[in-house]
Amino acid sequence: MIRSFWKLLLVLGLISIACQKKSNQLDIKIIKQKTGYGYQIIKDKKTFINQPYIPAIPGEQVFKDSLQARRTADLVIRKIGNSSFPRISVNELDSMKIEYEIQKFQ
């Protein structure tokens, strides 16, 4: 009887551990700046990625609105979730309709 109790307790403990939510949850925080927006990826209540400017674009261009910043941050989180390096390309920005200016060098 006591042996069955310990087996049951062990099985319930293992099930409990297996069902726990992982703490790898990533959140997005949109940052309002003077002339636009940026974003942060938050992990365990700490800043994991701070992106005040549009990635892959030369210079320091901010996102025109919070929705564009959010779309880019969502893509970064998807890449991290797929165990992919969270680098953003110009082609990805274009496909998400992220507005930016191409700076001409003289």
Buried (B, 14 or more C-beta within 10 A) or exposed (E): EEEEEEEEEEEEEEEEEEEEEEEEEBEBEBBEEEEBBBBBBBBEEEEBBEBBBBBBBEEEBBBBEBBBBBBBBEBBBEBBEEEEEBEBEBEBBEEBEBEBEEEEEE
